[in-house]
Amino acid sequence: MTRLFYTFFLIAVLGVIGFATALFWRMENTSPPLKYDEFLTSLENNEVAEVHLKGGNISLTDIYGREFSTFSPDVGELMGKLSKKKIAITAEENHPSPFWTLLTVTLPIAIILIGGLVLMQTQRRREAEEEQKFAKNKVIRFDGNNKPITFDDVAGIPEAKEELKEIVNFLKEPKKFSRLGASLPKGVLLQGPPGTGKTLLAKAIAGEAGVPFYSFSGSDFVEMFVGVGASRVRDLFREAKKNTPCIVFIDEIDAVGAHRNATGSVGGQDERGQTLNALLVEMDGFSRDDTIIVLAATNRPDILDPALRRPGRFDRQITILPPDVKGRLNIIQVHSKRVTISERVDLAEIAKNTPGFTGAELANLVNEAALIAARENKEAIEAKDFNEAKDRILIGIERKGFVISKDDRRTMAYHEAGHAIVTRHLPGADPIQKITIIPRGRAMGHTLQQTLVDRQAYTKEYLQDRITILMGGRAAEKIGLNQQTTGAEDDLLRATQIATKMVCQWGMNEIIGPLAYAKSDEGFLGDQANQLIYSETTARHIDMEVRKLVEDCYQRAYAILQQEKAFLTHLAETLLQTETLDREEMEIIFECSQKKQAAEATEPSEEDIHQCMACPTGNQCPHLP
């Protein structure tokens, strides 16, 4: 900064000196000024010998040979006076001096250009210095000051850990493998959905091996200036070679390693393409003595350039998926060591009730449960806190201040009761865990099912049951209230998506046959399907079969609820009073409903009355006398 200041100061001094020199030169070459009234007086006294006009500027020579200059406000009137006196007159156009014009125009431009060049050189020099420190600022050394992350801190992905332990052994004892001619894997690509522990696993490898760990993001290499990213890649590997053995970790590598045809460049390589080329060249340039392992993580392996994924660059590609029930239990146990949990909490039950949760979501679950318990001034986290935390993560927080009209609450009660009753009557469906009409997040009500097992494949019957359950809300509104509302929007959308996949992707339709007319995206950021090419006739058949499948499931749900109309009404009225019911309470209400139907023909016995007292509605139960 000091050097830049002195450079600007020198340019300013030179500009001022040049301008002053030009000004003094002009003053030296300009005649002394003369007042205009004195000039007129000299003209009347016949003391003016010669006049030279240049616009309104007048240069005159008197009879004594002296030269003066003045300015005339009215040249036309002056010309008449000069003609009467028969003064010798010369004239020229009023053009400024070429030297003066050149100086006044080019000097500011020159100052700006010189200043810009100095700034650019200074900026380039500063960027070059930063590039030299780019890799040095990203290194993590486990020298006792930083507590390393080890494999003990990683749970739920045992297969990936076993695969990567070999990498750690290679870093610790490279000669053990090189003596047999084996070469170190140059790269390991960790791919999977967000939150599954890819970054944590990379840090654990470095912590176990105890080697320098260079951590970068793909966006660190991408800049608006062309060539900066490639320069940073070269600096990174130059620095890594000085500190072998080491690990280079590039998170979200798809930001820099995307397919070169997918980067949107036209007519040549853009900055991302040059950065990718530099990365490919550097990974190919490893010698046998360079014990450098490149770890990379991505959620979008489908868009990575094929040249980056080939053997010799990323030799191993490890897919990390959400953990199973055993893995979820191990993850919860790891995170529960940092909080105080009641002895009555069954962590295995929590793991069983959180299917599909990733490691990051489970860590958030434990933290949210701790926050809820602390908010209520509890000494330890209870099972109720975990259930509340799960609802907050899946659905959202309770909107207790949200004002709902009586008609909307009744509609929500019938809608959720319809889902619950249909679920109860389908033997292959996951059982009900909780029903609520308390608004949470964007949902006005929710029926939560408990997944008994982690499903990796779904049968046709299970998917049909799922569509039937989704259509139960709309059918309940029709049966109980004889109306249709917008509350079924999400149910209809999900039912249509499942039916479309059954017909187009999974070959679960007799008319269309075992053919696939769509394929899922290979990435992990959403289950989007890419439509394949098929004829208009096939498209018409697909539309008809999807519609028939959804309508058949709707009629099935309608028939179930029509048969259980009394139970539907009883359950909806109970929901209006209690707002939330669990599975046990729902079964009690069902038994009360059965007793009520039987009581219509016979008088209730004392035993019946005693059993109905357990109903959540208490003495409000219409079965009681």
N, C-alpha and C positions, 0 to 999 in steps of 0.2 A: 504494500500500500504506500509506503514511503517512497519507493522508487517511482511509482506511478505519479505521485504528487510532484516530485522533482521534474519529471518529464513534462508534465503539463505546465509547470512554472517556467521551464526553459522555453517552451513553445510560445507562451504568452509574452515573455520578455522579448524574444526575437520579433514577434508581431508588432509589439509597441515600438521597438527601435526602428523597424522598417517603415511603419506608418509615420513616425516623427521625422525620419529622414526625408520621406517624400514631401511632407508638409513644409519642412524647412527649405527644401529645394524649390518648391513652388513659390514660397515667400521671397526667396532670393531672386527669382526670375520674374517677379511681378512688380510693376511700377508702383511708386508710392500713391496712396489714395488722395483724392481731391474732392472736396464737397461740391455738390452739383451747383449750388448757388454761387460758389467761388468760380466754378467753371463758366457759368453764364456771365459773370462779371468780367472775367478775362476775355470772353468772346466779344462783349460789348466794347471793351477797351482795345480791341484788335491785337490782343496778345497771344492769340492761338494761331499757330502756323499750319498744323496738320492734324487731322482727326482720323482715327481708325475705329470702325464700328464692328462689333461682334455681338449681334443681338442687342440687348440693352446695355452691354458693357462698352465703355468708351475708353480708348487709349489715345492720348493727345500729346502733342509736342508744341511747346510755346516758342516764341520768337527768340528765346534765349537758349534753346536746345534742350530744355529740361523735359522729361517725360513724366506724365501723371496718368492716373486711371480714375474713372468715376462711372456712375451708372445713371442712365436717363430713364425716367418713368414714362416719357412720351417721345419716342424716336421720331414720329411723324412731324410734330411741331418743331423739334430740334433741326430736322433737315431743312425746313424753310429758313431758319435763322442762319444755318451754315451756308446756304446758297446765296443769301443776301451779302454775306461777308466774303463770298468767293474763297472759302476755305477748301484746301485740298482734302478730299474725302476718299478713304478706302474702306471696304467692307468685306466680310466673310460670314459664312454660316456659323451658327453658334454650336459647334461640335466641341465636346470636352477633349482635353489632351489625351492622346492614346496611352501615354504612360500612366496618366492619372486613372484613366478608365481601367487599364490593365491591373493597376495596383489595387483599386477599390473593389474590383470584382474578384480577382483571383486570390487576394490575400485571405479573405474570410473562408473561401472554399479550401484553400490550402491548409488553413488552420484546422478546419473540420476534418479534412481527409487525413492529415497527419495525426490528429487526435484519435480518429477512428482506428487507424493502423496501430497506434500505440496500445489502444484498448484491446484490440484483437490479439496482438502479440502477448499482452499481459494475461488475457484470458486463456489463451492457448498454453502459456507457460504454467498458469495455475492449474489448468485441467491436467496437464502432463504430470505435475507434481502430485495431484490427487489420484491420478491413475496409478502412479507408482505406489501409492499408499492404499489403493482400493482393496487389494487382497489382504494386506497386512491388518487393516482395520476390521476384517471379518473373521479372523482366526480366533478360535477358542482353544486355549491350552489348559490341560488338566494338571496343574502344578501344585495343587493343594489349596489355592485360593478359591477355585471353583469346584463345587461338589458335583462330581460326575453323575450322570444318569446311567443306570445299569439295567440289565435285563430283569432285575428284580422289580423295577418300577414299571415294567411292561407286562400286562396280563391280557388274557383273552385271545391271543393269536399265537398259540404254541407252534404251529407248523412254520410260520414265518420266522419265529425266533430260532428254531432248529436250523432252518435254511441259512440264516445269517450268522450263526455261530461259527460256521466254517470260514466266513470272511474274517471274523475276529481272530481265529487261530492262524490264518494266513498272515495277518498283520503282526501278530506276536512272534510267530516262528516261520518266516518265509522260506528259510532253508529246508525245512522239513518237507515242503512240497516241491521246491525247485530242484532238489537232488534227484527226483524222479522224472524231471522234465516237465512238470506241470507248471503252467503259467497262471499268474494271478488274474482273476476276472476283472476286466477293466471297468465295468459298470454294472450297477444293479438298479433296476427300475421298480419302484414301489408304486403300485396302482390300486386304486380302490375309492370308495365313496368318501366324502369329507367326514372327518372325525373318527376314522378307524385306527389312528395311531401311526401313520406313516412318518411324520416328522419326529415323533417321540421315539420310534424304533431306530431312526437314523442316529439320533443323539445317543441312544443306548449303545449302539455299535461303537461309536467313538469313545464313550465312557468305559466300555469293557476293554477296548484295545489300548486306551491311554495314549492315543496319538493326537496330533493337532487336527482340529476339525474346522474346516472352512464352510460356513453356512451362508448361502445366498438364496435370493428369490429370483425367479425368471425375469421379473420386471427390473431387477438391478442392472441388467445388461442392455435394456432397451432404452435408448435416448433419442431425442429429436435430431441430434447431430449425427450424420451418417459417419460410420467408422468408429464411433466411441464404443459401441457394444463389442465389436471384434477386438478392439484394443484391450478392453477389460478382460475378455476371455484369455487373450495371450498373456496378459499380466498375471492373471489368476494361476495359470498352469506354470508360468515361469516361477512364481513364488512357491507353488506347491512342490515343485521339483527340488527346491532348496531345503524343504522340510520333510522329505520322505523318511519313513512311511507316514502317510496322512490320508485323510478322507475329505473329499470335496462333495458337499451336499447342495443340490439345486432344487429348491422347493418350487412347485408350480412350473415345471419345466415347459409346459405347453405354451407359456407366454413367449418363449423364445424358440421352441423346437417344433412349432406347428408346421404342418405340411406346406412346402413352399408354393404349391399351387393354391393354397387356401389363405395366403397372407394378403391377397388383394393387390399385389404389385402388378403393374403393367409396363412392359417394355424394358424389363431389367430387374436386377436384384434390389430390394429395399434394405432398410437397416436391419430388419429381423432376418432376412435371408443372409446378409453378410455375417451377422452374429452367429447364426446357425452353421454356416460354412466354417467359420473359425473354430467353433466347438467341435465339429466333425474332424477337422484337421488335427486339432490338439489331442483328441482322444485316440486318433490313429498314430500319433507320434510318440506314444509311450514306449520306452525301451523295457527290456526285461528287468533292468535294475531299478526302474522307477516303480516303487511300491506305492502307487496312488490308486485309490478306489473312488470312482464317481458314483455317488448315490443320487437318485433323482426321484421325485414324487410328483404324481399327477392324478387328477380326477378325470382327465380326458385322454386316455391312451389312444383313442380312435383317430384323433387329429394329429398325432405325432408323425413326423416325417419318417418314411420307411428306412432311410439311410441312418437315422439315429437309433432305430430299434434293432438293427441287424446284429447278429453275433460278431464280436470283435469290438463293439462299442458298448452296448448294454447287453452283456452276455446272459444275464438272468433277469427275468421279469416275474415279480412276485405279486400276486393279487391278494389284497387284504380286504376281506368282507366283514360285515357286522358279526359279532361273536354269537355263538350258540348259547344255550342256557348255562352250560358249565363255564364258558368263557365270561359270560356276564357276571356270574357269581364271583369269579376270581377278580374281575375288575372292581366290583363293588367292595370286595374285601380289601383291596389295595387302597381305595379311596376312603374307606371307613376307618382306617388307622389314624387319619388326621382329625376325626371328629369323635364326639361322645355319643354312642348309640346304646339304647336301652337293651338289657339282656333279653327282654321279651320279644325283640324284633327278630323275625326269621328272614335272614338275608337270602336264603334259597327261594323263599316265596316271592320276594321282591324281584329276584332274577327271573323267576318263572313268569311274572306278570309284566315283564318289559321286553317282549319280543321285538326284534328289529332295532333296538337301541344300539347305537355305536358307543365306543369308549368315551368320546367327548360328551355324549348325551347322558351316559351313566354318571360321569363325574359331575355334570350339572345337576343331575337328580339328587345326588348326595349333598351337594352344596345348597340346593334349594330347600331340601328337607331340614338342613341345619339352620338356615335362615328363618324358616317357618317356626321351628322349635324355639329359637332365640327370641323371636318376636313375641311368643307367648310365655316367655320367662321359664321355660322348662329346663330341667337339669340334664336331660338326655333326649335324644331323638327317638320318637316312637313310630310305630307302624302307620299311624294316622297321618303323621307328617310326611312320610314317604308317599302315601296315596295322594295327599294334597299336592305334593310336588310333582307327581306324575301327571295329575290333571292340569296343572299350570303349564307343564311342558307340552302336553299333547293338544290341549284345547285352548288354554289361555287362563287369565285370571278371572275371578268372579266379578261380574259387573253388578254389584249390589245396589248401586244407585240408579240403575237403568229402569225407567218407568215403563211398565207393560200393562196394557189394558186387560180387562177381565176376559174379553173375547179372544185376544191373542194368547193369553195363558191357557185357556181351555183348548185352543187349537194345538198348542205345543204339547199339552198333556195327552191328548188323543194321539198325536203324531208319534210321540216317544213310546206310548203304551202299545201302539201298533207294532213298532219295531220289536219291542220286548216279547209280545205274545207270539208273533211269528217265529222269532228265534227259539222260544220255548218249545214250539211244536215241530221243529226240524231237528231230527236226531243227530244229523251230521254237522250241525252248526256249533260254533263255539258258544259256551254258556254265557248268560248275562252276569255281569259283575256289578253294574250300577246303572240306575236310570235317574236322570235329573232334568228339571226344566229351568234350572238357574242359568241365566245367560253367562257364557264364558267366551272371551275373545270374540270371534265373529259368529260363533254358534249360539243359537237361541236355546237349544236343548241338546242333550246328548245321551245316547244309549251305549254304554261301554261293555264290550265283550271281553272275556278272559280267554286268551289263547292257551290251550293246554299243551301243545307241542309246537316246536319250530317247524314250519312247513317249508320244504324246498320244492315240492311239486304239488299241484292242486288238481283234484279230480273234477270231472265234468259235473258230478252231482254236487260237490262242494261249491263250485262257482254258481250253479243254478240256485242253490240255497242262498248264496250271498246276494244274488239279484233279488230273490224273493223277499229277503229281509229288508233290503233297501226300498222295495216297493210297498212294504208294510205300512210306512208312514202315510203315503198318499191314500192307500186303501182305508186306513183307519179314519182319516178325515172324511172320506166319502160315506162310510158306514155310520160313524158317530155324529157327524155334523152336517152331512149332505152338502159338502163344499170342497173346493179345491183351492189351495193357497200356494204362494211362492215359497213356502217353507220346504217344499220337496225339491227345490232346484238342485242342490248338491247331490241328493239321492238319485235323481234322474240322470245327472251327468255321469256319476260313477257307475250306475247300472248300464248305461249305454256304452261306456268304455269297456267294461268287462265283457258285455255281449259282443262288441265289435272284435275284441281280441279272440274270443272263443271261435268266432266265425272266420276271421281273416288271418290269424296267426297260429292258432293252436289246433286247427282242423277238427273242431268239435261240432260239426254240423253235417247231417246226412246228405242234404241237398248240395252243398258246396263241395263236400268231400274232404279227404285228408290233404288239402293243399294250403299253402301259405301265400297270402296276397299282401303281406306286410311283414317287415322285420324290425326288431327293436334296435334302438341306438346302442352302439357298443360302449358308450361312455357310462359314467356313474352319476351324472348330474340330472337325471330324470329319465323316466322310461318312455321316451318318445319313439313312436313307430314311424318308419319310412314306408310310404305306400309304394308297392311295386306296380308294374304295368299290367293292366287287365282290360278286357273289353267292356263296352257299355252293357252288354247283356249280363256279364258276370257282376258288374256293379249293381244292376237292378236286382239280381238274385241276392246279393249280399245285403242290400237295404231291406229287402223283404224278410230275409231270415233273421236279421238283427231285430227288426221290429216284432216279428213273431215270437222270438225268444223272450223279449222284455214283456210283451203283452201276456204270454203264457204265465210268466212268473207273477205278474200283477194279478191275474185271475186266481192263481194259486193262493197268494196272500189274501186276496179278498175272500175266498172261500173259507180259509182258516179263521179270519176275524169275524165273518158272518156267523160261523159256528160258535165262536166264543164272544158273542156280542155283549152278554151280561158281564163277563170277566173284563172286557175292554172298558165298559162304562165304569165298573167298580174300580179298576186300576187307574183310570184317568181321574176320577173324583178323588181318589186317595193321593195321587200326585199333586193335585191342586192344593191339598192340605199340607202335605209333608215336604213337597218340592223335590226330595231325593229319596230313593229307595235302593236297597241292596238286594242281592239274590234271595236271601233268607226271608226278607220282608215281602218280596214279591210272591214267594211260595205260600206264605201265610195268607196273603190276600186272595190267592187262587183257592186255597182251601175254604176261606170264608165265602167266596163266590159260589163254590160248589154247595156249601151248606145252605146258602140263601136260596138256591134253586130247589134244593130238597125241601126247604121249609115252606115253599109255596104250596105244597101238597099236604104236608103234615105239620103239626105243632112242634116246635123245637123242644128237645129234651134238655135236662139240666146239664148233661155232658156236652151237648152242642153249644149251649150258652157259655159254659166254662171255657171251651176251646176258642170260641169267637172273641172272648175277652183279650186274647193275645194279639188280635188284629191291630195294626198301627192306628186304625181309625177309632179304636176304643168303643165307648158307648154310642158313637155316631154310626156304627154299623147298622144298616137297615135290617139285618137279619135278627137283631136283638129286639125283644119286646119293649 
